[in-house]
Amino acid sequence: MKRFLAVFLLPVVLFLEACSSTDTSSMEEKTSFSNELYTVTFEHTDRAEKSGSNASISFSIAAKDETRHIDASDITLRFPERLSDTHGNSYQTSGKPEYSQKQEQNHIVTVKQSLSSPLHEVTSHLTVPLLLIVDNSTKNVNFPKVNADSFPLTREELTIIKMERDGKTFHIQAEDHASEGKLDWSMNVQGEKIYPAFTNTEINDNGTYEGSLEFAYQPGEQFSLTVERTNTKTLEWEMPFVIPAS
């Protein structure tokens, strides 16, 4: 399983694989990039054919786990100052990107970036190198009202891949994309945190956490878990889009 790279004092960028691996010089379209957490997709180009209006481009950022409620304030889609086409035309970006969400689609953020001019008639494609930045500093990650069949489940860049119960013992496999530090697990019982009486977990070579948690408390079929991080890190991904201009 691929691991995300941390950004500590200096940014470290993890390159994503495009949905279609192509030579950018050919201007063949690259309209979607995906990793274990998100899919970023080109949605629309507004050429601004009406007099006095400027062009714009729109993208969507969708969490792979559709049960998530992602916060647009944790996500930045960074655009370059200028975009270009194969004819040598360049277009300057104008203002900051606009972020929006629909109430019924909490796992999706839409991003619109305006340009400073309309597109030329000969422009058929634009090269748009984007940088997706996820800066989630949440230290306590909650998994409320879950059961053994709820997983895999992702919250705040932490994925519980699977969990099996054997009486008071929980066997877990998890991956925390936003931290490589220690994870402390607890169960929430009527507002009180119950920590395991015995813990035996380790980090595998592929970066996943695996092990067992044994509680003195016998939970019901449905339970709530909290995972506490000791630190968090910023995540960055480069995405060299080539998008149609129509």
C-alpha positions in Angstrom: 0.0 0.0 0.0 1.4 3.4 -0.9 2.3 5.8 1.9 1.8 9.6 1.7 4.9 11.7 2.3 5.1 14.1 5.2 5.6 17.8 5.0 7.6 19.0 8.0 10.0 21.9 7.8 10.4 21.5 4.1 7.6 20.4 1.7 7.9 16.9 0.3 5.7 16.2 -2.6 4.2 12.9 -3.5 3.5 12.5 -7.2 0.2 10.7 -8.1 -0.4 8.4 -10.9 -2.7 9.8 -13.6 -5.7 7.9 -14.6 -4.0 7.8 -18.1 -0.3 8.0 -18.2 0.7 10.1 -21.2 3.3 12.5 -22.6 2.3 16.0 -21.7 3.9 17.4 -24.8 1.3 15.6 -26.9 -1.5 17.5 -25.1 -3.4 14.2 -24.6 -6.0 14.8 -22.0 -5.4 14.1 -18.3 -8.6 14.9 -16.5 -8.5 12.9 -13.3 -6.0 11.9 -10.6 -6.6 9.6 -7.7 -4.9 8.3 -4.5 -6.1 6.4 -1.5 -8.0 9.3 0.0 -9.2 11.6 -2.8 -10.1 11.8 -6.5 -9.5 15.2 -8.2 -11.5 15.6 -11.4 -11.7 18.3 -14.1 -15.4 19.3 -14.4 -15.8 22.2 -16.8 -14.3 25.0 -18.8 -16.2 28.2 -19.3 -14.6 29.8 -22.4 -16.3 33.2 -21.7 -17.7 33.6 -25.3 -19.9 36.5 -24.1 -18.5 39.9 -24.6 -16.8 41.4 -21.5 -16.6 38.1 -19.6 -13.5 36.0 -18.6 -12.9 32.3 -18.8 -12.9 29.9 -15.8 -12.1 26.3 -15.0 -13.7 24.0 -12.4 -12.5 20.9 -10.6 -14.0 18.6 -7.9 -12.2 17.0 -5.0 -14.1 13.9 -3.8 -13.3 11.8 -0.8 -13.0 8.1 -1.7 -15.0 7.3 1.4 -18.4 8.8 0.5 -19.6 8.8 4.2 -17.0 11.5 5.0 -17.9 15.1 5.7 -14.8 16.9 4.4 -14.1 20.5 5.4 -13.2 22.8 2.6 -11.1 24.9 5.0 -8.7 21.9 5.3 -8.1 21.7 1.6 -6.3 23.9 -0.9 -6.1 23.5 -4.6 -3.2 25.6 -5.7 -3.2 26.9 -9.2 -0.2 28.3 -11.1 0.0 32.0 -11.9 -0.3 31.3 -15.7 -1.8 28.5 -17.8 -0.7 27.7 -21.4 -1.9 25.9 -24.5 0.0 24.3 -27.5 -0.1 27.5 -29.6 1.9 29.5 -27.1 -1.0 31.4 -25.7 -0.9 31.9 -21.9 -3.6 32.9 -19.5 -3.2 34.5 -16.1 -5.2 33.3 -13.2 -7.3 35.9 -11.6 -8.1 36.1 -7.9 -8.4 33.3 -5.4 -10.1 30.0 -6.2 -13.8 29.7 -5.1 -14.6 26.7 -2.9 -18.2 25.4 -2.6 -20.0 22.3 -1.3 -23.5 21.0 -1.7 -25.3 20.0 1.6 -26.2 16.6 0.2 -22.7 15.9 -1.0 -20.5 16.5 2.0 -17.7 14.4 0.7 -17.2 16.6 -2.4 -15.6 20.1 -2.7 -15.9 22.0 -5.9 -13.2 24.5 -6.9 -13.6 27.3 -9.5 -10.6 29.4 -10.7 -11.2 32.4 -12.9 -8.8 33.6 -15.6 -8.0 37.2 -16.6 -9.3 36.9 -20.1 -11.4 34.8 -22.5 -9.8 31.8 -24.3 -8.5 32.2 -27.9 -10.5 30.4 -30.6 -7.5 28.2 -31.4 -7.1 27.0 -27.8 -8.3 23.4 -27.6 -6.5 22.2 -24.4 -4.9 23.8 -21.4 -2.0 22.5 -19.3 -2.9 23.0 -15.6 -0.3 21.8 -13.1 -2.2 21.7 -9.8 -1.0 21.1 -6.2 -3.5 19.6 -3.7 -2.7 20.4 -0.1 -4.5 18.8 2.8 -3.7 20.5 6.1 -5.7 18.6 8.8 -4.5 19.2 12.3 -7.2 17.2 14.0 -5.6 15.3 16.9 -8.7 13.3 18.1 -10.4 11.3 15.4 -13.8 10.0 16.3 -15.6 6.9 14.9 -19.1 7.2 16.5 -21.7 4.5 16.5 -19.9 1.9 14.5 -19.9 -1.9 14.5 -17.6 -4.6 13.2 -19.2 -4.4 9.8 -18.7 -0.6 9.4 -15.2 -0.8 8.1 -13.2 0.2 6.0 -14.0 3.7 7.2 -12.0 7.0 6.9 -12.2 10.0 9.1 -9.8 13.0 9.2 -7.3 11.2 6.9 -7.2 8.1 9.2 -8.6 4.8 7.8 -9.6 1.8 9.9 -9.2 -0.8 7.2 -10.8 -3.6 9.1 -11.7 -4.6 12.7 -12.7 -7.9 14.1 -14.1 -8.6 17.6 -13.4 -11.5 19.9 -15.3 -10.8 23.1 -13.6 -7.8 24.7 -10.7 -7.9 22.3 -10.6 -5.8 19.1 -8.2 -6.9 16.3 -7.5 -3.8 14.1 -5.7 -2.8 10.9 -5.5 0.9 10.2 -3.5 3.5 8.3 -3.0 7.1 9.4 -2.1 9.2 6.4 -1.7 12.4 8.4 0.6 11.1 11.1 3.4 8.5 11.5 3.4 8.9 15.3 1.8 6.8 18.0 -1.9 6.2 18.0 -3.8 5.9 21.3 -7.2 4.1 21.1 -10.1 4.5 23.4 -13.8 3.7 23.6 -16.4 6.3 24.4 -19.0 5.0 27.0 -21.6 7.6 28.1 -19.1 10.4 27.5 -16.3 8.7 29.4 -13.1 7.5 27.7 -12.3 3.9 28.4 -8.7 2.9 27.4 -7.7 -0.7 26.7 -6.4 -2.8 29.6 -3.9 -4.3 27.2 -2.5 -3.0 23.8 -0.4 -4.8 21.3 0.1 -2.9 18.1 2.9 -2.4 15.6 3.6 -0.5 12.4 4.2 -2.7 9.4 6.7 -2.1 6.6 3.9 -0.8 4.4 3.0 1.8 7.0 -0.2 0.3 8.4 -1.0 -0.2 12.1 -1.9 -3.7 13.1 -2.6 -5.4 16.4 -5.1 -5.9 19.2 -6.8 -3.9 21.9 -8.2 -5.7 24.9 -10.8 -3.8 27.0 -12.0 -4.6 30.5 -15.4 -3.3 29.4 -17.6 -5.5 27.3 -19.2 -3.1 24.6 -22.4 -3.7 22.9 -22.7 -4.5 19.2 -22.5 -0.8 18.4 -19.8 1.3 19.9 -17.8 4.5 19.5 -14.0 4.8 19.1 -11.6 7.7 19.5 -8.1 7.6 18.1 -5.6 10.2 19.5 -2.6 11.3 17.4 0.6 12.7 18.9 1.3 14.8 15.8 -0.1 15.6 12.4 1.5 16.5 9.0 0.6 18.4 5.9 0.0 16.3 2.7 0.7 17.5 -0.8 0.2 16.0 -4.2 1.2 17.3 -7.7 -1.3 16.7 -10.5 -0.3 17.7 -14.1 -3.7 18.2 -15.7 -4.2 18.6 -19.4 -7.9 19.7 -19.8 -10.1 20.4 -22.8 -10.9 24.0 -23.3 -14.5 23.4 -24.4 
